């Protein structure tokens, strides 16, 4: 996939920060300790990933330490997935003054046995929990082996959207509601990131950032409502992502989509209507798009590389019978599945 960057150590050169390096929007950056000598892994992680933090302790001499970070660069926001062994790290006042980093991280702890954070108060963090980090303040974190997903927002991005009077909340809204939708969007983006192009990843990170800002806005108290346009676009993007993921299930429909988005079916219909779409039509569109990709895919030649039959593709893409598949396919694309396959050769 284009615009993917993997960081590897170069002898004699200083390693650079995976979080601080400038990349084009939508670029996927991947850095891991697998190729690093075992006793150099913690030093590599300190320089390449934990540039904002200072590890206090980890496995002895870094011998058993391991970690992986993936980052999607954006404009005013980055999406980061971080996984590592147990860690105790700090960010001191002196470090805050020295590097001037002042952005926010809105994070989902995806996997963790236990974790604590001292930033804007002391907080216990458990798996499945949303939490905030303000890097303009000192931070201390203690975590077991873990994996977390973060949307990192520049202070300017937050202030432009919410005003300079934004107050960091002690707690974020969790499930259900916007918190649940944001969790779904971040997890889905990372699941699909390796298969998306640069432009698609840029769109996905913007949708996550907009939803994060809407969530922060609702956290400011009674009388402040999320921006309707921002929320609408982000929820619509999340809905389409879920449709593409589940369209191969012939029983998937509006009821199942509403459950996944944790909204009413009526709200779902209104959401799609505001975008000039219908829910059922969107699901059939996703099925037909998936079928087109599979029908026209060039999977090589010879018996070992034989392509799936058109009937198999129809069932795989959520069609209950081949005749319905052929009729809808020709109406959408102007040629039959067999003709499309012949063109793709």
Buried (B, 14 or more C-beta within 10 A) or exposed (E): EEBBBEBEBEEEEEBEBBBEBEBEBBBBBBBBBEEBEBEBBBBBBBBBBBBBBEBEEBBEEBEBBBBBBBBBBBBBBBBBBBBBBBBBBBBEEEBBEEBEBEBBBBBBBBEBEEBEBBBBEEBEBEBEBBBBBBBBBBBBBBBEBBBBBBBBBBBEBBEEBBEEEBEBBEEBBBEEEBBBBBBBBBBBBBEBBEEBEBEBBBBBBBBBBBBBBBBBBBBBEEEEEBBEEBBBBBBBBBBBBBBBBBBBEBEBBBEBBBEBBBBEBEEBBEBBEEEEBBBEEBBBBBBBBBBBEBBBEEEEEEEEEEBBEBBEBBBBBBBEEBEEBBEBBBEBBEEBBEBBBEEEE
